[in-house]
């Protein structure tokens, strides 16, 4: 039996960030420097305290 083509895993597309040159997903905030489209975007990071 043949496998369906839609079960193939796809790797995410990556581009180089224009500010820090790290790889990141297109149309997303860079997780390394926080820039998107030349502007600093702030986003909250969820932190959980254990103990």
N, C-alpha and C positions, 0 to 999 in steps of 0.2 A: 504494500500500500504506500502511496505517496503522502508526504506531509504537506499540509497547507502552507502556502507562502506567507500568510499573515502571522505565523507563529515565529518568524525570524526576529531576533533581537536587533534593535537599531541603536547605535551609539549616538549620544547627543552631539549636536553640532557645536563647535567651539570656535571663538574668535579671540584675537589678542585685544586686551583692554587698551584704550587710547591713552590712559594715564599711567598705569603701572606695568603694562605689557604682559600681565598674567593672563592665562586663558580663562575665559568666562563664556557663558551662554549669550547669544545675541538677543537684544531687546530685554535684558535683565540688568539689575544693579550688580556691579562687580563685587563679589564677596570679599575681596582682598582690600580694596581701597574705598569702596562705597560710592564710586562715581558712576553716572549713567548719562551718556550723551554730553559729556563735558561739564556736568553740574554735579556737585556733591549732594547726594541724596541720603538722608538719615533714615534709618529703620531700626526698630527695636529688636533686640535679641532676647529671646526668652531664656531666663536663667532659673534653674531650680536648685534650691538649697537642700542638701541631704544631711540629715542628722540633727 
